[in-house]
């Protein structure tokens, strides 16, 4: 099940970025710093969703603006 997470939660964003760095198809546009830049620049509120495994590691992400 997907879990909604906050861009303001540093622990979740750290896990998000770890997942993005490991994923072979990721781009800089998936990184939390880019999401924060879009939020600050255009005042869009993101809706971020993540899938976690049993160890609470993020194994999938789904960002929306």
C-alpha positions as a Markdown table, in Angstrom:
| # | Residue | x | y | z |
|---|---|---|---|---|
| 1 | Unk | 0.0 | 0.0 | 0.0 |
| 2 | Unk | 1.2 | 3.5 | -0.8 |
| 3 | Unk | 1.8 | 5.8 | 2.1 |
| 4 | Unk | 1.6 | 9.6 | 1.8 |
| 5 | Unk | 4.8 | 11.3 | 3.1 |
| 6 | Unk | 5.7 | 14.9 | 3.7 |
| 7 | Unk | 8.4 | 16.9 | 2.0 |
| 8 | Unk | 9.1 | 18.5 | 5.4 |
| 9 | Unk | 9.9 | 15.2 | 7.1 |
| 10 | Unk | 13.7 | 15.0 | 6.9 |
| 11 | Unk | 13.9 | 11.3 | 7.7 |
| 12 | Unk | 11.4 | 10.3 | 5.0 |
| 13 | Unk | 13.2 | 12.6 | 2.5 |
| 14 | Unk | 16.5 | 11.0 | 3.3 |
| 15 | Unk | 15.0 | 7.6 | 2.6 |
| 16 | Unk | 13.4 | 9.0 | -0.6 |
| 17 | Unk | 16.8 | 10.2 | -1.8 |
| 18 | Unk | 18.5 | 7.0 | -1.0 |
| 19 | Unk | 15.9 | 5.1 | -3.1 |
| 20 | Unk | 16.3 | 7.6 | -5.9 |
| 21 | Unk | 20.1 | 7.3 | -5.9 |
| 22 | Unk | 19.9 | 3.5 | -6.1 |
| 23 | Unk | 17.3 | 3.3 | -8.8 |
| 24 | Unk | 18.9 | 2.9 | -12.3 |
| 25 | Unk | 16.1 | 4.9 | -14.0 |
| 26 | Unk | 16.1 | 7.9 | -11.7 |
| 27 | Unk | 16.9 | 11.4 | -12.7 |
| 28 | Unk | 17.8 | 14.6 | -10.8 |
| 29 | Unk | 14.1 | 15.5 | -11.2 |
| 30 | Unk | 13.2 | 12.7 | -8.7 |
| 31 | Unk | 15.5 | 14.1 | -5.9 |
| 32 | Unk | 13.9 | 15.8 | -2.9 |
| 33 | Unk | 15.9 | 19.0 | -3.6 |
| 34 | Unk | 14.3 | 19.3 | -7.0 |
| 35 | Unk | 10.8 | 18.7 | -5.4 |
| 36 | Unk | 11.6 | 21.5 | -2.8 |
| 37 | Unk | 12.7 | 23.8 | -5.6 |
| 38 | Unk | 9.5 | 23.4 | -7.5 |
| 39 | Unk | 7.5 | 23.9 | -4.3 |
| 40 | Unk | 9.3 | 27.2 | -3.4 |
| 41 | Unk | 9.5 | 28.5 | -7.0 |
| 42 | Unk | 5.9 | 27.9 | -8.1 |
| 43 | Unk | 4.2 | 27.4 | -4.7 |
| 44 | Unk | 2.9 | 24.1 | -5.8 |
| 45 | Unk | 2.0 | 21.7 | -3.0 |
| 46 | Unk | 3.4 | 18.2 | -3.7 |
| 47 | Unk | 1.6 | 15.0 | -2.9 |
| 48 | Unk | 4.3 | 12.4 | -2.3 |
| 49 | Unk | 3.7 | 8.7 | -2.0 |
| 50 | Unk | 6.1 | 5.9 | -1.2 |
| 51 | Unk | 6.0 | 2.1 | -0.9 |
| 52 | Unk | 8.0 | 0.6 | 2.0 |
| 53 | Unk | 9.3 | -2.8 | 2.7 |
| 54 | Unk | 9.3 | -4.6 | 6.1 |
| 55 | Unk | 12.4 | -2.7 | 7.1 |
| 56 | Unk | 10.7 | 0.6 | 6.4 |
| 57 | Unk | 13.0 | 1.2 | 3.4 |
| 58 | Unk | 11.4 | 3.0 | 0.5 |
| 59 | Unk | 11.1 | 0.6 | -2.5 |
| 60 | Unk | 9.0 | 2.8 | -4.8 |
| 61 | Unk | 8.0 | 6.5 | -5.1 |
| 62 | Unk | 5.2 | 8.4 | -6.8 |
| 63 | Unk | 5.5 | 12.2 | -6.7 |
| 64 | Unk | 2.6 | 14.5 | -7.8 |
| 65 | Unk | 2.3 | 18.3 | -8.0 |
